[in-house]
Amino acid sequence: MRPGLDPWRGDIQLPLQRDYEILYIVRPDIEEADLGDVTKKVENLIESLEGNIQRTNVWGKRRLAYEVDHLREGHYVLTDFQIEPARVPEMESSLKISDTVFRHLIVRKPVLKPGAATNGETPAATSELEAAEPEVTEPAAAEPEATEPAAAEPEAAGPEADLEPVPTTAAAADAMAPAEPGAEEDEE
């Protein structure tokens, strides 16, 4: 065993900062010019809790999905930052009593594993795309020509062109279901 400090034995405490993002909504009665002061207060709160600001993106004034505290719109702000996980509850309690921020959501960002694709595709999906692209090694004249008019359609559409749209939610599945003749009479 090597002599020295071992963090696993508790000799030293290494700060463990995780990536987070906060989306908060500022009251609509705050002017655009004063919005910078509010975002600076939130950034100062993060820095006072020993966090690091990575980026702040002001989305602007938007309509809320539903009325909150008799408010129908607000200024949306998204901030990416790093902070120790133990400090997040302190940050939330400070934001709850804020006069200018009336809603917030703090989410921990997922940790990307090495070799994972960063553009939203998984490595398996990119390998499937490479496998789906056929390599042309023979001349096109060697292929027999079809006499059917359906074969005249371009092959670039691929097998996905023959598929019907697949609903992604239960409500979409209900909306795409064929109408039953007696269903409308039952609702009356």
Summary of the structure (lengths in Angstrom):
residues: 188
radius of gyration: 27.8
end to end distance: 81.2
largest distance: 83.4
contacts: 359
relative contact order: 0.14
helix: 34%
strand: 25%
